[in-house]
Amino acid sequence: MIDATALSEKPVLTGPRVRLAPLSIRHAAAFHTACQDPETRRLTGSHHDFTLEELQRWCTGSADRADRLDLAIEDRETGDFLGELALNEIDPPNAHGSFRIALVPDATDRGIGSEAIRLLLDYAFDRVGLHRVQLEVYDYNPRARRAYEKCGFEVEGRLREALFWDGTWHDVLVMAALRSRRGGGEDTGTNTDVGVDLDSGGGWPAQRPPRRDGLIGPGR
């Protein structure tokens, strides 16, 4: 039902302002810097303090992971690292996958995330052949929720008190986009991006590639 080779070929996807390129060792230092930002860690629910060495290993091994897609978000003109995103946890029989995105602090509120998400969703639906793409976002991040909704994601459910952060339990919202309901609001280019998130699952890649997927929220 899906084309698994589309995950192993590691494409370069280009939009008006950003380029999605295969994550590699050259992105590790900027990736690590983003991981140290306190607000980024809060929005991603990252308890683990990732070292540069851990992220170097994660980025280096990205090309060999044939069951998932990890891409760096780069400025199309300057090549600067703006964040990263992933399509993972692929379920071939059900044409389902999970998604997560992380932006560096300086790349937020510019519509960068919305453009990157749409590029990835087009690839997931048209090239990989997925029917459903899911992400998770924390309840204290309504801006990220609105950004996802602009890209066609809809809230499907709630994981109650699934994150303990700063002495308080927080819910996680489950959102998904369907190929049969493609679309979403127009991208205004402003106030649609927030912070950073990583792979889907509550953390960042090296420890256990993030599990919550979202513009700003959990990662795996």
N, C-alpha and C positions, 0 to 999 in steps of 0.2 A: 504493500500500500504506500510506503514511503520510499524515498531514494536515500539510503544510508550513505552512499558515496558523497552526497552533498555536505555531510558533516566532516568527512575526512579530507576533503579537497581544500579546506581553509581559504575561502574566497576573499577578495578585496571588494567592498561595496562602497560606492561613492554617491554622495548627495551634494546639494548646492554648497553646503558649508563644511561638512565633515566627511571623513573617510574612515571606514571600518576596515582595519587591517589585522591579520593574524597576530595574536598576542605573542610577544617574544621577549628575550632577555633584555633588549634595548628599552623596554617599557618598565622594567623592574624598579629602577630607582624612583621614577616619578610615581609609580604605583605605591611604593612604600611610603613616600612622603604624604600621599593622600590618606593612607591608612592611619597616620599619626594624628590627624586632625580630630579633636574631641567631638565636634558636632557630627562629623562623618561617622565616627564610631557609635554615637548615640542613634543616629538615624538608621544605621545598619544593624544595631543591636550586637555589635562585635565585642565580646568579652575578651577574646584572645588578642594578645599583643604580638602581631606578626613581625618577625625580624626581616631584614633585607635578604638574608640568606634563604629564608623560607619562600619569599616571593620570587626570588631568582630561580629557585628550583621549580616553582609553580609555572612561571612564565616559560622557562626553558622546555618543560615537558608538554606545553600546550599543543605543539604541532603533532605529537604522537598520540593524542587522545582522539581516537576515531569515532567515539560514541557521543561526542559533544562538540560544540563550537564556542571558542573563546576568542573574542575580537577586541582590539584596542580601538578607542574612539580618538581620532586624530583631527586636528585642524587641517582642513584641506589645503590651505595656503602655506601655513608655517610648519606643519608636521608636528606641532606641539601635542603632547598627551593630554586629552581632555577627560579620560575615564576608560571604562571597559564594560563589556556586557557579555552575556553567555546564553546559549541555548543548550539545555542539558536535560538529564532525566528523561530521555526519549523512550516512549513506549510504542514501538513499531506497530503491533497489532491494532492498537487503538488510535494511532496517528496523533499522539499527545506528547507534549513536551513542556518543560518549565523554562522560565526566563528570568533574568536578573540584569540590572544595569547599575553602574556606579559612575558618578561624575566627580571630578575634582572640584573643590570649593569655588574656584574662579570660573568654572564653566556653567554654573547654575544661573537660572533666570534669564537665559538667552535663547531658549528654544532648541538648544543643542540636543538635549535628551529626547525630545519629541521626534526630531529628525532621525536620530540614531535608532530609536524604537521602530519607526515606520520602515526604515531600511531592513532591519532585522526581521520584522514580521513579514515583509514581502518575500524575503528569502525563505523563511520558515514555511510559509503557505505555498508559494509558487515553485520553489526549487526542491525543498526537502519533502513537501507534500503533506505537511501536518494539517490536521483539522482543528486542533485546539492547542492554545499556548496559555499557560497559567503562571501567575506570579503571586507573591504575598507582600503585604505592606502593613506596617504597624499603625495602630489606631491614633497615635499622636502625630501622624504625618498626613494630614488632610490635603496638603498641597500636592504631594506625590500622587495621592488617590485621584485628584482632579486631573493631573497630567496624564495618568494612565487612561482615564476615561476619554480624554481627548483623542487618544490613539486607538480607541475601540475596545478597551477592556471594560468589563462589567463586574460588579461585586457579586459573588456567588455564595459566600458564607463567611463565618467568623470562627476563629479558634480562640476560645475564651482563655484569658490569662496565660498565654503561651510564652510570654517573655517577662523576665524579672529584670528590671533596670532601675538603678538608682533608688532602691528601696520600695518600688511599686510594681505590681503586676499589670501587664498590658495585653490587650487583645491583638490578634493578627487577622487582617482581612484577606480573604482569598479572592482573587480576581482572575478573569480569563477572557481571552479574545478568541472568537470562532471564525474559521474561514468563511462560513456561510453567512456571517454577520459583519463582514469586513467594512471598514470605514472608521468614522470617528469625527470629532469636531475639527474645525479648521485650526491650524497652528498659528497663533498670533505672533510667535517668536519671543514672547515675554512672559515672565512669571509662570512658566509651565514646567520648570525643572527644579529639583531640589536635591541637594546633597549627593551622597554616594551610597551605593549598595553593592553587594557582590553576589556571587553565585547564590543559588537558592538554598537556605537553611540556617541562618542565624550565625554568621561568622564570615571569615574570609577564606579564600581558596586553599591555602596550604594545610591548614588544620583539618579541614574536612570541607572541601569546596562548598561554600555557602548554600544554604537551603532556601531561604526566603528570597523571592525574586521581586525586585521592585526598584523603581527609580531611586527611592531612598527608603530603605527599609531593610529587611532581612536579606541575607545572601546565602549561597551554598557552595 
